[in-house]
Amino acid sequence: MSKRIRTFHRWTSLVFVATVVVCFVVVAQGDPAQWVLYTPLPPLFLLMFSGLYLFALPYTAKRRNRRRMAG
């Protein structure tokens, strides 16, 4: 499961970078539509949630190992 989430996190980061680059290009060309500025937000939220999961993964693994050793 964590391998899939790591892969998802990597691909989502590439999508996020691409949307940010597209936003910079559109803003440089002139007055963009309001929705263009919000396009990086969905990948950013996905990155936040998957990143928090990946950050917490070692701590929850340590807790699970302690419970196994005690039980």
C-alpha positions in Angstrom: 0.0 0.0 0.0 2.7 2.5 0.9 4.5 1.8 -2.4 1.4 2.8 -4.3 1.0 5.9 -2.3 4.7 6.8 -2.9 4.2 6.4 -6.6 1.0 8.4 -6.5 2.9 11.1 -4.5 5.6 11.3 -7.1 3.3 11.5 -10.1 1.1 14.1 -8.3 4.2 16.2 -7.7 5.0 16.1 -11.4 1.4 17.2 -12.2 1.7 20.0 -9.6 4.9 21.3 -11.1 3.4 21.2 -14.6 0.3 23.2 -13.5 2.5 25.8 -11.8 4.6 26.2 -14.9 1.4 26.5 -17.0 0.1 29.1 -14.6 3.3 31.2 -14.8 3.2 31.1 -18.6 -0.5 32.1 -18.7 0.0 34.9 -16.2 3.1 36.2 -18.2 0.9 36.4 -21.4 -1.6 38.8 -19.9 -4.6 39.0 -17.6 -5.6 35.4 -16.9 -9.0 34.0 -16.0 -9.5 33.6 -12.3 -9.8 29.8 -12.5 -6.4 29.5 -14.1 -4.8 30.7 -10.9 -6.6 27.9 -8.9 -5.5 25.0 -11.1 -2.5 24.0 -8.9 -4.6 23.7 -5.8 -6.1 20.2 -6.4 -2.7 18.5 -6.9 -1.4 20.5 -4.0 -4.1 19.2 -1.6 -3.4 15.6 -2.9 0.3 16.1 -2.2 -0.5 17.4 1.2 -2.6 14.4 2.2 -0.3 11.8 0.7 2.8 13.6 2.2 1.2 13.6 5.7 0.5 9.9 5.3 4.1 9.2 4.2 5.4 11.4 7.0 3.4 9.5 9.7 4.2 6.1 8.3 7.5 5.5 10.2 5.9 6.6 13.5 2.9 4.3 13.1 5.2 1.4 12.1 7.3 1.9 15.3 4.1 1.9 17.4 2.9 -1.3 15.7 6.2 -3.0 16.3 6.1 -2.1 20.0 2.6 -3.6 20.3 3.8 -6.8 18.6 6.8 -7.1 20.9 4.6 -6.5 24.0 1.8 -8.8 22.9 
